[in-house]
Amino acid sequence: SSGINAEYGEDTERELKKIAEFLGVELTEELKKQVLHEGKFETMQKNPVVNNSSNGIDVKTTPFIRKGNVGGWRDYLTGEQSTELDKAIAKVHAVGGRVRCTLENN
């Protein structure tokens, strides 16, 4: 299934429970169902607020949300751009930040 858990390789319901607990929100079955639905890639891709079409952007010619495939960046970045991004991420890590992705030139 595509959605948040497919992208992050996590158990979505488990992570949702952690977030709700952290925020002090009661996670009812109805709310859980709604959040899981809204978090699906296909749902977010169609949402005007998320896909930027509410800002007048034509998402058919300039998609803000692409295909949702892991590694899809390879279709958009050159090797040089990828290297620069790797360097930027390394700087974030060096100061204790957390970036949850790896970029490889394959």
DAHU-V279310 format. One record per pair of residues at least 24 apart in sequence whose ideal C-beta (glycine too) atoms are under 8 Angstrom apart, sorted by the first residue. I is the first residue (numbers start at 1). J is the second residue. D is the distance in Angstrom with one decimal. If there is no record, write none. Layout:
I|J|D + I|J|D
This chain:
1|40|7.8 + 2|40|6.9 + 2|41|4.4 + 2|42|6.7 + 2|68|5.7 + 3|36|7.7 + 3|39|5.8 + 3|40|4.3 + 3|41|5.5 + 4|39|4.6 + 4|40|7.7 + 4|41|7.9 + 6|41|7.4 + 6|70|8.0 + 7|41|7.5 + 7|68|7.2 + 7|70|6.7 + 8|100|7.2 + 12|36|6.5 + 12|39|7.0 + 41|65|7.8 + 41|68|4.2 + 73|103|6.8 + 74|106|7.4 + 79|105|5.3
